[in-house]
Amino acid sequence: MKFRQIVFVLLCALLRIVPLFAQDSLVVKGKLNDTLMLSNATVTARSQEQQLREGAYAVGAVNIRIQAATLQTLTQAIDRSSGIRIREEGGVGSDFDLSINGMGGNSVRYFLDGMPLDAKGSGITLSNLPVNLIERVEIYKGVIPASFGSDALGGAINIITNRQHRNYLDFSYGIGSFHTHKADFSARFTGRRTGLTIKPVISASYSKNDYLMHDVKVRNADRTAFIVTDLPRFHDDYLSLFAQLEAGVSDRSWADDFYLSASVSKVDKELQTGATQSYVIGMAERNTKALNLSARYAKKGFLTDRLDVNATVSQTWDHTQTIDTTYRRYYWDGTYIEGSYSEIRHRGKTLRNYRRPMTLVRGNFDYHLSEAHQLTLNYLLNRTGNRQDDAWDADYVPTDDALTKHIIGLSYNQVLFGGKMDNAFFVKDYINHLEVGQSEFASTSGAATAEASSTRNYLGYGVGSRFAISDPLAIKASYEHSVRLPVSREVLGNGSTIYPNLILTPEISENFNLGFFGSWDLGGGHVLSYEANGFARLVDNYIQATVSETEGMMQYVNVAAVHIKGVDGEIRYDWAGKLHLAVNASYDDCRDQREFNQDGSRSITYRNRTPNRPWTFSNAEASYTFHQVGLPDSRLRLTADYQWVHWFFVTWEAFGSASTKSRIPTQHIVNASLLYSWQGGRYNLSLECTNLLDALAYDNYMLQKPGRAFFLKFRLFL
């Protein structure tokens, strides 16, 4: 019997066993981390972030409350976490790739309070989601709990919004280099008589992204030769608008929470380059707008005291328009020559409309067998349409594709030995249905061979365990046979820089994690904590982005097998809430395991590192907080951080000679910030400098990152 089958049989058997330790394990999980010292009548409790780190899964957490007073985006806040690497393709609002323990791209899923972030519209990402809304970010590495209803393979980012039950008003405005502006407003109002709660949110971001580009080629004055010079970007304006209104009630006999919400978003993005920096774009744009309506319901003790229910229904209307109607070839000084093909696709002119309606239905049902044993059933429906038409190209035949996923998860969680051990066992059923209506670029996209309608079914399962030996030492381990279904962006393209691939197959991986963590209270307010994690991702049908150097276009393809093995670790030191020091490092070895090509010849990339992906990087951060500085009830927080990324190959290391191999150079980035707040945090003023040393740094397919930049932000919180 194969190893997978053995694990699955054992897992099913465990799920059927009536818990045997219910009489001995009477500790409620939510209370495990609270301790009471009667001798001096003080109560201590671990933070929610620390409780997550001490769970059965490999998970980290980032507190965003401090970042809410700065102009940092979520991507910047998360990028300093252990095992996380974010590669941006430019300045404010640019596309990015986030990897967790070596797995990136669409292998990582994003959630907002447990719901897919895509529900807010394809234009809303970590880079423009209002930070003021967010309390913390949970980072799951590799193994994902079944309660998410997710087919993530590399990990998940779960953004937890502020759920406090008091009224507040939060307004902020920031300005910065490269003509950057950002304003956020959020509030909560509850009527005393009706109990009706209204929560409005408004956010706006704008940037010209006109930072200096170094060593770019342009024509000389008489246009007879090329010269290398430094010039600002000239066609990279970005505008993001987001508004949401949520209304409902809490703490009713029939519902703990019942809320209806509506949100709208609009993102206008001028395109400066293709997938590589060698292609300069001067006219093409991509504009997105979306409307979302949703309802959520939560109730503990639903019908019976043992059953908790959490359900959400969401409908999104998403429309993206890509404008590619110019036959020009631009240079970095803004000049151009007339050509015979368009800027993005290098073909005919297009004004392509992509309408992608999304329907989401999610239900979580938690049944408490006892105080320490729980069964959870989860269901997620995700249907994404893809309706394409062209307002310019009269010969284009409109299409209507649809990608539908049903994910069913069942998990059993137990707490044993007075809270010293947590165990979680789960199974997942993945159902994938694809309807194909497009035929453009049939040989490239696979439309010539793809089935018009197909349904596939896949099974996943896993286990996670944590055992606390003492406060300074605890061990956790987890395993998952994971399935990752391709997302619409990979299968259907993005309408501008990504070709469709209608014959992509799901990734299947064996994910392993083994970690240690602990903390020491050294007395006098000194606390030292650490965590270390080893991991392995053995992936079949690995989905990887490839770039055509001749066109600057990207497409996702399957690679037969990729193995990723590595370690990451972090050490944190805190003293009396004043001094905070942290350092982390990550190493992952991601290599191609395809030894032979389809024709039987030996693959030259066998055992090569996966290209365009950093494999060693480190972060260090130091901050100090001064209290009662100047104004009443004030704090002054000084922070500095450093990021180092080892060089890595842009393409497969087997390609080309040693002298001509394209490398993304080693990065050394230093940032610094100052945050001053007074009157107990009502008023906040922050000053930040990113890339303090103005280092020349490149990322993702050798795209240049911004140089030194300054940002100023004022925040009012009442």
ZATIVO-990095 format. One record per residue (C-alpha): x, y, z; residue number from 1. Coordinates in Angstrom, 1 decimal, m for minus. Example, Ala and Ser with C-alpha at 12.3 -4.5 7.8 and 13.67 -1.06 7.14 Angstrom:
residues 2
R      x      y      z resi
R   12.3   m4.5    7.8    1
R   13.7   m1.1    7.1    2
This chain:
residues 718
R      x      y      z resi
R    0.0    0.0    0.0    1
R    1.4    3.4   m0.9    2
R    2.3    5.9    1.7    3
R   m0.5    8.3    0.8    4
R   m3.1    5.6    1.1    5
R   m1.7    4.5    4.5    6
R   m1.9    8.1    5.8    7
R   m5.4    8.5    4.4    8
R   m6.7    5.3    6.0    9
R   m5.2    6.2    9.4   10
R   m6.7    9.7    9.2   11
R  m10.2    8.4    8.4   12
R   m9.9    6.0   11.3   13
R   m8.9    8.7   13.7   14
R  m11.8   10.9   12.6   15
R  m14.2    8.0   13.5   16
R  m12.9    7.4   16.9   17
R  m14.9    8.9   19.8   18
R  m12.4   11.1   21.8   19
R  m11.0    9.1   24.6   20
R   m9.4   11.9   26.5   21
R  m12.5   14.1   27.0   22
R  m12.5   13.4   30.7   23
R   m8.9   14.3   31.2   24
R   m8.6   17.3   28.9   25
R  m11.0   19.9   30.3   26
R   m9.1   23.0   29.3   27
R  m10.9   25.3   26.8   28
R   m8.6   26.1   24.0   29
R   m9.3   29.8   24.1   30
R   m8.1   29.9   27.8   31
R   m4.9   28.0   27.5   32
R   m2.6   31.0   27.3   33
R   m4.0   32.9   30.3   34
R   m2.3   32.5   33.7   35
R   m3.3   33.9   37.0   36
R   m0.7   34.7   39.8   37
R   m2.7   35.0   43.0   38
R    0.4   35.9   45.1   39
R    0.6   39.4   43.6   40
R   m2.9   39.5   42.0   41
R   m1.6   40.1   38.4   42
R   m2.9   38.6   35.2   43
R   m0.7   37.9   32.2   44
R   m1.8   36.7   28.8   45
R   m0.1   36.0   25.5   46
R   m1.0   38.1   22.6   47
R   m3.2   36.7   19.8   48
R   m0.2   36.7   17.5   49
R    1.8   34.6   20.1   50
R   m1.2   32.2   20.5   51
R   m1.2   31.6   16.7   52
R    2.6   30.8   16.7   53
R    2.0   28.3   19.5   54
R   m0.7   26.4   17.6   55
R   m0.5   23.1   15.7   56
R    0.3   24.6   12.3   57
R    3.4   26.4   11.0   58
R    2.0   29.9   11.2   59
R    3.3   33.4   11.9   60
R    1.4   36.6   12.7   61
R    2.1   40.3   12.2   62
R    0.5   43.0   14.3   63
R   m0.6   45.8   12.0   64
R   m1.8   48.3   14.6   65
R    1.5   50.2   14.6   66
R    1.7   50.2   10.7   67
R   m1.7   51.8   10.6   68
R   m0.1   55.1   11.7   69
R    2.5   55.0    8.9   70
R    2.2   55.1    5.1   71
R    3.4   51.5    4.8   72
R    1.4   49.1    2.7   73
R    0.6   45.5    3.8   74
R    3.2   44.2    1.4   75
R    5.9   46.2    3.2   76
R    4.7   45.1    6.6   77
R    4.6   41.4    5.7   78
R    7.9   41.4    3.7   79
R   10.0   41.5    6.9   80
R    8.4   38.3    8.3   81
R   10.4   35.0    8.6   82
R   10.1   32.9    5.4   83
R    8.3   35.6    3.4   84
R    9.7   37.3    0.3   85
R    7.8   39.8   m1.8   86
R    9.1   40.9   m5.2   87
R    7.4   43.9   m6.7   88
R    7.5   44.9  m10.3   89
R    7.8   48.6   m9.7   90
R    6.5   51.4   m7.5   91
R    3.1   52.0   m5.8   92
R    0.4   49.7   m7.1   93
R    2.7   47.5   m9.1   94
R    2.1   43.8   m9.5   95
R    4.0   41.6   m7.0   96
R    4.9   38.0   m6.2   97
R    4.8   36.8   m2.6   98
R    6.5   33.5   m1.7   99
R    6.2   31.5    1.5  100
R    9.0   29.0    2.1  101
R    9.9   29.1   m1.6  102
R    6.3   28.6   m2.9  103
R    4.9   31.8   m4.4  104
R    2.6   33.2   m7.0  105
R   m0.8   31.7   m7.0  106
R    0.3   28.8   m4.8  107
R   m0.4   31.3   m2.0  108
R   m4.0   32.3   m1.3  109
R   m5.2   35.6    0.3  110
R   m8.2   35.9    2.6  111
R  m10.0   38.7    4.3  112
R  m11.5   37.5    7.6  113
R  m11.5   34.0    6.1  114
R  m13.1   34.9    2.8  115
R  m11.1   35.1   m0.5  116
R   m9.7   38.6   m1.0  117
R  m10.7   38.3   m4.7  118
R  m14.3   39.0   m3.6  119
R  m13.4   42.7   m3.3  120
R  m12.4   42.8   m6.9  121
R   m9.3   41.8   m8.9  122
R   m7.9   45.3   m8.4  123
R   m7.8   45.1   m4.6  124
R   m4.6   43.5   m3.3  125
R   m2.3   43.7   m0.3  126
R   m0.7   46.8   m1.8  127
R   m3.9   49.0   m1.7  128
R   m6.1   47.4    0.9  129
R   m6.6   50.1    3.6  130
R   m4.2   49.4    6.5  131
R   m6.3   51.3    9.0  132
R   m8.9   48.5    8.8  133
R   m6.6   45.7    9.8  134
R   m5.7   44.4   13.2  135
R   m3.3   41.6   12.3  136
R   m2.2   39.3    9.5  137
R   m1.9   35.5    9.9  138
R    0.7   33.8    7.7  139
R    0.2   30.0    7.2  140
R    3.2   28.2    5.9  141
R    2.6   25.2    3.7  142
R   m0.2   23.3    5.6  143
R   m3.6   25.2    5.6  144
R   m6.4   24.3    8.0  145
R   m9.5   22.8    6.3  146
R  m11.6   25.6    7.8  147
R  m10.4   28.0    5.1  148
R  m11.9   25.9    2.4  149
R   m8.8   26.6    0.4  150
R   m6.8   24.8   m2.3  151
R   m3.6   26.8   m1.3  152
R   m0.4   24.7   m1.7  153
R    2.3   27.1   m0.7  154
R    0.5   28.8    2.2  155
R   m2.1   31.5    3.0  156
R   m2.3   35.1    4.1  157
R   m5.4   35.7    6.3  158
R   m6.1   39.4    7.0  159
R   m8.0   40.0   10.2  160
R   m9.9   43.3   10.3  161
R  m10.7   45.4   13.4  162
R  m13.7   43.8   15.1  163
R  m13.9   46.0   18.2  164
R  m17.3   46.8   19.5  165
R  m16.8   50.5   20.4  166
R  m17.5   53.5   18.2  167
R  m14.6   55.1   16.6  168
R  m13.5   57.4   13.8  169
R  m10.2   56.9   11.9  170
R   m8.8   59.3    9.3  171
R   m5.4   59.6    7.8  172
R   m3.6   61.4    5.0  173
R   m0.1   60.9    3.7  174
R    2.2   62.3    1.0  175
R    5.5   61.1   m0.3  176
R    8.1   60.9   m3.0  177
R    7.2   60.3   m6.7  178
R    4.0   62.4   m6.3  179
R    2.4   59.8   m3.9  180
R   m0.8   60.6   m2.0  181
R   m2.9   58.3    0.2  182
R   m6.1   59.0    2.2  183
R   m8.1   56.6    4.4  184
R  m11.3   57.0    6.4  185
R  m13.1   54.4    8.5  186
R  m15.5   54.5   11.3  187
R  m18.0   52.6   13.4  188
R  m21.3   53.9   14.7  189
R  m23.9   52.0   16.8  190
R  m27.3   53.4   17.6  191
R  m28.1   53.2   21.3  192
R  m31.8   52.4   20.8  193
R  m31.7   50.3   17.6  194
R  m28.3   48.6   18.1  195
R  m27.8   49.0   14.4  196
R  m24.1   49.2   13.5  197
R  m22.8   51.1   10.5  198
R  m19.2   50.8    9.3  199
R  m18.1   53.0    6.4  200
R  m14.7   52.8    4.7  201
R  m13.2   55.1    2.1  202
R   m9.7   54.8    0.7  203
R   m7.8   56.5   m2.1  204
R   m4.2   56.2   m3.4  205
R   m2.4   57.9   m6.2  206
R    1.2   58.0   m7.5  207
R    3.0   59.0  m10.6  208
R    5.8   56.5   m9.8  209
R    8.2   58.7  m11.6  210
R   11.3   57.4   m9.9  211
R   14.7   57.4  m11.6  212
R   15.6   54.5  m13.9  213
R   19.3   53.8  m14.1  214
R   21.3   52.7  m17.1  215
R   18.5   52.7  m19.6  216
R   19.1   52.8  m23.4  217
R   17.9   55.8  m25.5  218
R   18.8   57.2  m28.8  219
R   21.3   60.0  m29.0  220
R   20.5   63.5  m30.2  221
R   20.7   62.8  m33.9  222
R   19.2   59.3  m33.5  223
R   22.1   57.5  m35.0  224
R   23.1   55.4  m32.0  225
R   22.1   54.3  m28.5  226
R   23.4   55.7  m25.3  227
R   23.0   54.7  m21.7  228
R   21.7   57.2  m19.2  229
R   19.4   57.8  m16.2  230
R   15.8   58.9  m16.8  231
R   12.6   59.1  m14.7  232
R    9.7   56.8  m15.5  233
R    7.1   58.6  m17.6  234
R    4.0   56.4  m18.0  235
R    3.3   54.7  m14.7  236
R    0.4   56.7  m13.0  237
R   m1.6   54.7  m10.6  238
R   m5.0   55.5   m9.0  239
R   m6.9   53.3   m6.6  240
R  m10.3   54.1   m5.1  241
R  m12.2   51.9   m2.6  242
R  m15.4   52.4   m0.6  243
R  m17.4   50.0    1.5  244
R  m20.4   50.3    3.7  245
R  m21.3   47.5    6.2  246
R  m24.4   47.5    8.3  247
R  m25.8   45.0   10.7  248
R  m26.3   43.9   14.3  249
R  m24.4   42.0   17.0  250
R  m25.2   40.1   20.2  251
R  m28.7   39.1   19.3  252
R  m30.5   36.0   20.5  253
R  m30.7   34.8   16.9  254
R  m27.2   35.9   15.8  255
R  m23.9   36.9   17.3  256
R  m23.2   38.9   14.1  257
R  m25.4   39.6   11.0  258
R  m24.1   42.1    8.5  259
R  m24.8   43.2    5.0  260
R  m22.0   45.0    3.0  261
R  m21.5   46.7   m0.3  262
R  m18.2   47.8   m1.7  263
R  m16.9   49.4   m4.9  264
R  m13.4   49.7   m6.2  265
R  m11.7   51.4   m9.2  266
R   m8.1   50.9  m10.2  267
R   m6.5   52.8  m13.1  268
R   m3.0   51.7  m14.0  269
R   m0.8   53.1  m16.8  270
R    1.6   50.3  m18.0  271
R    5.3   51.2  m18.2  272
R    6.8   47.9  m19.1  273
R    5.9   44.4  m20.1  274
R    7.0   41.4  m18.1  275
R   10.6   42.5  m18.7  276
R   12.2   46.0  m18.5  277
R   13.5   45.9  m22.1  278
R   10.0   46.6  m23.4  279
R    8.9   50.2  m22.8  280
R    5.2   51.1  m23.0  281
R    4.0   54.7  m23.4  282
R    0.3   54.5  m24.1  283
R   m1.3   51.2  m23.0  284
R   m3.4   51.1  m19.8  285
R   m5.3   48.6  m17.7  286
R   m8.4   49.8  m15.8  287
R  m10.5   47.8  m13.4  288
R  m13.7   48.4  m11.5  289
R  m15.7   46.1   m9.3  290
R  m18.9   45.9   m7.2  291
R  m19.3   43.5   m4.4  292
R  m22.4   42.6   m2.3  293
R  m22.2   40.2    0.6  294
R  m23.8   39.0    3.8  295
R  m22.3   37.2    6.8  296
R  m23.9   35.4    9.7  297
R  m22.3   34.0   12.8  298
R  m23.9   32.2   15.8  299
R  m22.5   30.2   18.7  300
R  m24.9   27.7   20.0  301
R  m26.9   27.4   16.8  302
R  m29.9   25.1   17.5  303
R  m27.8   23.3   20.1  304
R  m25.2   24.6   22.6  305
R  m22.5   22.5   20.9  306
R  m22.8   23.9   17.3  307
R  m21.3   27.1   16.0  308
R  m22.1   28.4   12.6  309
R  m20.4   30.9   10.4  310
R  m21.7   31.6    6.9  311
R  m21.0   34.1    4.1  312
R  m22.5   34.7    0.7  313
R  m20.8   37.1   m1.8  314
R  m21.4   38.2   m5.4  315
R  m18.8   40.3   m7.3  316
R  m19.1   42.0  m10.7  317
R  m15.6   42.7  m11.9  318
R  m14.7   44.5  m15.2  319
R  m11.2   45.0  m16.5  320
R  m10.5   46.9  m19.7  321
R   m7.1   46.7  m21.4  322
R   m6.4   49.5  m23.8  323
R   m3.7   48.6  m26.4  324
R   m4.5   50.7  m29.5  325
R   m1.2   52.2  m30.5  326
R    1.3   51.0  m33.0  327
R    4.4   52.5  m31.4  328
R    7.7   51.5  m29.9  329
R    8.7   53.7  m27.0  330
R   12.1   54.5  m25.5  331
R   12.8   55.5  m21.9  332
R   13.0   59.3  m22.8  333
R    9.4   59.2  m24.0  334
R   10.2   59.3  m27.7  335
R    8.9   56.7  m30.0  336
R    8.9   55.3  m33.5  337
R    5.9   54.2  m35.5  338
R    5.6   50.4  m35.7  339
R    3.4   47.7  m37.2  340
R    2.2   46.0  m34.0  341
R    0.6   47.0  m30.6  342
R    2.6   47.7  m27.4  343
R    1.5   44.8  m25.2  344
R    0.6   41.9  m27.4  345
R    2.8   42.8  m30.4  346
R   m0.2   42.1  m32.6  347
R   m3.2   44.1  m33.8  348
R   m4.9   46.9  m31.9  349
R   m7.3   45.9  m29.1  350
R   m9.6   47.4  m26.6  351
R  m10.3   44.3  m24.7  352
R  m13.0   44.0  m22.0  353
R  m12.8   41.2  m19.4  354
R  m15.9   40.7  m17.2  355
R  m15.2   38.3  m14.4  356
R  m18.3   37.8  m12.1  357
R  m17.4   35.8   m9.0  358
R  m19.9   34.0   m6.8  359
R  m18.7   32.8   m3.3  360
R  m20.6   30.7   m0.8  361
R  m18.8   29.7    2.4  362
R  m20.1   27.8    5.5  363
R  m18.3   26.7    8.6  364
R  m19.9   24.3   11.1  365
R  m18.1   23.7   14.4  366
R  m19.4   20.9   16.6  367
R  m17.9   20.7   20.1  368
R  m17.8   17.0   21.2  369
R  m16.5   18.2   24.5  370
R  m14.5   21.2   25.8  371
R  m11.3   19.8   24.3  372
R  m12.6   18.0   21.2  373
R  m14.2   19.5   18.1  374
R  m15.4   18.5   14.6  375
R  m15.5   21.1   11.8  376
R  m17.2   20.9    8.5  377
R  m16.4   23.5    5.9  378
R  m17.8   24.1    2.4  379
R  m16.6   26.7   m0.2  380
R  m18.1   27.4   m3.6  381
R  m16.1   29.7   m5.9  382
R  m17.3   30.4   m9.4  383
R  m15.4   32.8  m11.6  384
R  m16.6   33.7  m15.0  385
R  m14.5   35.1  m17.9  386
R  m16.5   37.0  m20.5  387
R  m14.4   38.7  m23.1  388
R  m15.2   41.1  m25.9  389
R  m13.3   43.7  m27.9  390
R  m14.6   47.2  m28.6  391
R  m11.9   47.9  m31.2  392
R  m11.2   44.6  m33.0  393
R  m14.4   43.8  m35.0  394
R  m13.1   40.4  m35.9  395
R  m12.7   39.2  m32.3  396
R  m15.3   36.6  m31.3  397
R  m16.6   37.2  m27.8  398
R  m16.1   34.3  m25.3  399
R  m17.6   33.1  m22.1  400
R  m15.5   30.9  m19.9  401
R  m16.1   29.8  m16.3  402
R  m14.0   28.2  m13.6  403
R  m15.9   26.6  m10.7  404
R  m14.5   25.1   m7.5  405
R  m16.2   23.2   m4.8  406
R  m14.0   22.5   m1.7  407
R  m15.3   20.4    1.2  408
R  m13.2   20.0    4.3  409
R  m13.7   17.9    7.5  410
R  m11.4   18.3   10.4  411
R  m11.1   17.0   14.0  412
R   m9.2   19.0   16.6  413
R   m8.3   18.0   20.1  414
R   m6.5   19.5   23.1  415
R   m4.8   17.0   25.4  416
R   m2.8   16.9   28.6  417
R   m4.0   20.1   30.2  418
R   m3.4   22.1   27.0  419
R    0.2   20.9   26.4  420
R   m0.8   19.2   23.2  421
R   m2.9   20.3   20.2  422
R   m3.7   17.9   17.4  423
R   m5.6   18.5   14.1  424
R   m6.6   15.9   11.5  425
R   m8.4   16.9    8.3  426
R   m9.5   15.7    4.8  427
R  m10.4   17.9    1.8  428
R  m12.3   17.1   m1.4  429
R  m11.5   19.4   m4.4  430
R  m13.9   19.5   m7.3  431
R  m12.8   21.6  m10.3  432
R  m15.1   22.4  m13.3  433
R  m13.9   24.3  m16.3  434
R  m16.0   25.6  m19.2  435
R  m14.0   27.0  m22.2  436
R  m15.4   29.3  m24.7  437
R  m12.3   31.1  m26.1  438
R  m10.3   30.2  m29.1  439
R   m7.8   33.1  m29.6  440
R   m4.2   32.0  m30.0  441
R   m5.4   28.4  m30.0  442
R   m2.0   26.9  m30.4  443
R   m0.5   29.0  m27.6  444
R   m3.4   28.9  m25.2  445
R   m4.2   25.2  m25.7  446
R   m7.7   26.0  m26.9  447
R   m7.2   23.7  m29.9  448
R   m7.0   20.6  m27.6  449
R   m8.8   21.7  m24.4  450
R  m12.2   20.2  m23.6  451
R  m15.2   22.5  m23.9  452
R  m16.4   21.3  m20.5  453
R  m14.5   19.2  m17.9  454
R  m14.9   18.2  m14.3  455
R  m12.1   16.8  m12.1  456
R  m12.0   15.6   m8.5  457
R   m9.1   15.4   m6.2  458
R   m8.5   14.4   m2.5  459
R   m6.3   16.0    0.1  460
R   m5.6   15.2    3.7  461
R   m3.2   16.2    6.5  462
R   m2.4   16.4   10.2  463
R   m0.8   18.9   12.5  464
R    0.4   18.6   16.1  465
R    2.0   20.7   18.8  466
R    3.5   19.7   22.1  467
R    4.7   22.1   24.8  468
R    7.5   20.7   26.8  469
R    8.0   23.9   28.7  470
R    7.8   27.7   28.0  471
R   11.3   27.7   26.5  472
R   10.7   24.7   24.4  473
R    7.8   23.4   22.3  474
R    7.7   21.3   19.1  475
R    5.2   21.3   16.3  476
R    4.9   19.2   13.1  477
R    2.5   19.1   10.3  478
R    1.9   17.2    7.0  479
R   m0.5   17.6    4.1  480
R   m1.2   15.9    0.8  481
R   m2.2   19.1   m0.9  482
R   m3.9   20.0   m4.2  483
R   m3.7   23.4   m5.8  484
R   m6.2   24.1   m8.5  485
R   m5.1   26.7  m11.1  486
R   m6.7   30.1  m10.7  487
R   m8.4   32.1  m13.4  488
R   m5.3   34.3  m13.9  489
R   m3.2   31.3  m14.8  490
R   m5.8   29.5  m16.9  491
R   m7.5   32.4  m18.6  492
R   m4.8   35.1  m18.7  493
R   m5.1   38.7  m17.5  494
R   m5.9   40.5  m20.7  495
R   m2.6   42.3  m21.0  496
R    0.7   40.6  m20.2  497
R   m0.3   37.0  m19.6  498
R   m1.4   34.5  m22.2  499
R   m4.1   31.9  m21.3  500
R   m3.2   28.2  m20.8  501
R   m6.4   26.2  m20.9  502
R   m4.6   22.8  m20.4  503
R   m2.9   23.6  m17.1  504
R   m3.2   20.8  m14.6  505
R   m3.4   21.1  m10.8  506
R   m0.3   21.1   m8.6  507
R   m0.1   18.2   m6.2  508
R    2.4   18.3   m3.3  509
R    3.5   16.5   m0.2  510
R    4.1   19.3    2.4  511
R    6.1   18.7    5.6  512
R    6.9   21.1    8.5  513
R    8.9   20.5   11.6  514
R    9.5   23.4   14.0  515
R   10.6   24.5   17.5  516
R    9.7   27.6   19.4  517
R    9.8   29.0   22.9  518
R   10.3   32.1   25.0  519
R   12.1   33.1   28.2  520
R   11.0   35.7   30.7  521
R   14.3   36.9   32.0  522
R   12.9   39.2   34.6  523
R   13.0   43.0   34.7  524
R   10.8   43.2   31.6  525
R   13.3   41.3   29.4  526
R   11.7   38.7   27.2  527
R   13.5   36.5   24.6  528
R   11.7   34.3   22.1  529
R   12.6   32.3   19.1  530
R   11.2   30.0   16.4  531
R   12.8   27.7   13.9  532
R   11.1   25.7   11.1  533
R   12.3   23.1    8.6  534
R   10.1   22.3    5.6  535
R    9.8   20.3    2.4  536
R    7.5   20.7   m0.5  537
R    7.6   17.9   m3.0  538
R    5.5   19.2   m5.9  539
R    4.3   17.5   m9.0  540
R    2.9   19.5  m12.0  541
R    4.5   22.6  m10.6  542
R    3.0   25.7  m12.2  543
R    5.6   28.3  m13.2  544
R    5.5   31.6  m15.0  545
R    7.6   31.8  m18.1  546
R    8.4   34.9  m20.2  547
R    8.9   35.2  m23.9  548
R   11.9   37.4  m24.4  549
R   10.8   38.3  m28.0  550
R    7.3   39.5  m27.0  551
R    7.6   40.4  m23.3  552
R    4.5   38.2  m22.7  553
R    4.1   35.8  m19.8  554
R    2.4   32.4  m19.6  555
R    1.9   29.9  m16.8  556
R    3.0   26.3  m17.6  557
R    3.4   23.0  m15.8  558
R    6.9   21.7  m14.8  559
R    6.9   17.9  m14.2  560
R    8.3   18.1  m10.6  561
R    9.9   20.5   m8.3  562
R   11.3   19.8   m4.8  563
R   11.7   22.6   m2.3  564
R   13.6   22.1    1.0  565
R   14.7   24.6    3.5  566
R   14.7   26.3    6.9  567
R   13.8   29.6    8.4  568
R   14.1   31.0   11.8  569
R   13.6   34.2   13.9  570
R   14.8   35.5   17.2  571
R   13.0   38.4   19.0  572
R   13.9   40.4   22.1  573
R   11.7   42.9   24.0  574
R   12.4   45.0   27.0  575
R    9.6   46.6   28.9  576
R    7.7   47.6   25.8  577
R   10.5   50.0   24.9  578
R   13.2   48.2   23.0  579
R   12.4   45.7   20.3  580
R   15.0   43.7   18.3  581
R   14.3   41.0   15.7  582
R   16.3   39.1   13.2  583
R   15.3   36.3   10.8  584
R   16.8   34.3    8.0  585
R   15.4   32.0    5.3  586
R   17.0   29.5    3.0  587
R   15.1   27.3    0.5  588
R   16.5   25.0   m2.1  589
R   14.0   24.7   m5.0  590
R   15.1   22.5   m7.8  591
R   13.7   21.0  m11.0  592
R   13.2   17.2  m10.7  593
R   12.4   16.5  m14.4  594
R   15.3   14.3  m15.5  595
R   14.1   13.5  m19.1  596
R   12.2   15.4  m21.7  597
R    9.2   14.0  m23.5  598
R   11.4   12.9  m26.4  599
R   13.6   10.8  m24.0  600
R   16.6   13.2  m24.0  601
R   18.1   14.3  m20.7  602
R   16.8   17.7  m19.5  603
R   19.6   20.3  m19.2  604
R   17.7   22.0  m16.3  605
R   17.6   18.8  m14.2  606
R   18.5   19.7  m10.6  607
R   18.7   23.4  m11.5  608
R   17.4   25.9   m9.1  609
R   14.0   27.3  m10.1  610
R   14.7   30.6  m11.9  611
R   13.6   34.1  m11.0  612
R   13.2   33.2   m7.3  613
R   15.4   34.3   m4.4  614
R   16.6   31.4   m2.2  615
R   18.5   33.1    0.6  616
R   17.4   36.3    2.4  617
R   17.4   37.9    5.8  618
R   15.8   40.7    7.7  619
R   16.8   42.7   10.8  620
R   14.8   45.3   12.7  621
R   15.4   47.5   15.8  622
R   13.0   49.9   17.4  623
R   12.9   52.0   20.6  624
R    9.9   53.8   22.1  625
R   10.3   56.9   24.3  626
R    7.3   57.7   26.5  627
R    6.1   61.2   27.6  628
R    8.1   63.2   25.0  629
R    6.8   66.7   24.8  630
R    3.0   66.6   24.6  631
R    0.8   64.8   27.2  632
R    0.4   61.0   27.0  633
R    2.8   60.9   24.1  634
R    5.2   58.3   22.5  635
R    8.1   58.5   20.1  636
R    9.0   55.3   18.3  637
R   12.2   55.1   16.2  638
R   12.6   52.2   13.9  639
R   15.3   51.0   11.5  640
R   15.3   47.8    9.4  641
R   17.6   46.1    7.0  642
R   16.9   43.6    4.3  643
R   19.4   41.4    2.5  644
R   18.6   39.2   m0.5  645
R   21.2   36.9   m2.2  646
R   21.6   37.2   m6.0  647
R   19.6   34.7   m8.1  648
R   19.3   33.7  m11.8  649
R   16.6   35.3  m14.0  650
R   16.3   32.1  m16.2  651
R   17.5   28.5  m15.8  652
R   21.1   28.4  m14.7  653
R   21.9   25.8  m17.4  654
R   21.0   28.4  m20.1  655
R   23.9   30.4  m21.6  656
R   27.6   30.6  m20.8  657
R   28.9   31.5  m17.4  658
R   29.8   35.1  m18.6  659
R   26.4   35.8  m20.0  660
R   24.0   34.3  m17.5  661
R   21.5   36.9  m16.4  662
R   21.5   37.4  m12.6  663
R   19.5   39.6  m10.3  664
R   22.1   41.2   m8.1  665
R   22.3   41.0   m4.3  666
R   20.1   43.5   m2.6  667
R   20.9   45.6    0.5  668
R   18.0   47.8    1.5  669
R   17.8   50.0    4.7  670
R   14.7   51.7    5.8  671
R   14.1   54.1    8.7  672
R   11.0   55.7   10.3  673
R    9.8   57.9   13.1  674
R    6.4   57.7   14.7  675
R    5.1   60.3   17.2  676
R    1.7   60.0   18.8  677
R    0.1   62.0   21.6  678
R   m3.1   62.1   23.7  679
R   m3.1   58.3   24.0  680
R   m2.8   57.7   20.3  681
R   m5.5   60.1   19.1  682
R   m3.0   62.0   17.0  683
R   m0.2   60.4   15.1  684
R    2.5   61.8   12.9  685
R    5.0   59.5   11.0  686
R    8.0   60.2    8.8  687
R    9.6   57.4    6.8  688
R   12.5   56.9    4.5  689
R   12.6   53.8    2.3  690
R   15.8   52.7    0.7  691
R   17.7   55.1    2.9  692
R   21.1   54.5    1.1  693
R   19.5   54.8   m2.3  694
R   20.8   51.4   m3.3  695
R   20.3   50.3   m6.9  696
R   18.1   47.1   m6.6  697
R   16.3   44.9   m9.0  698
R   13.5   42.4   m8.6  699
R   11.2   40.0  m10.5  700
R   12.6   39.5  m14.0  701
R   15.2   42.2  m13.5  702
R   12.7   45.0  m13.0  703
R   14.2   48.0  m11.2  704
R   12.9   49.0   m7.8  705
R   12.5   52.7   m6.6  706
R   15.4   54.5   m5.1  707
R   15.4   56.6   m1.9  708
R   11.9   57.9   m1.0  709
R   10.3   59.9    1.8  710
R    6.8   59.7    3.2  711
R    4.8   61.8    5.7  712
R    1.5   60.7    7.2  713
R   m0.9   62.2    9.8  714
R   m3.6   60.0   11.4  715
R   m6.5   61.0   13.7  716
R   m8.1   58.2   15.7  717
R  m11.1   59.1   18.0  718
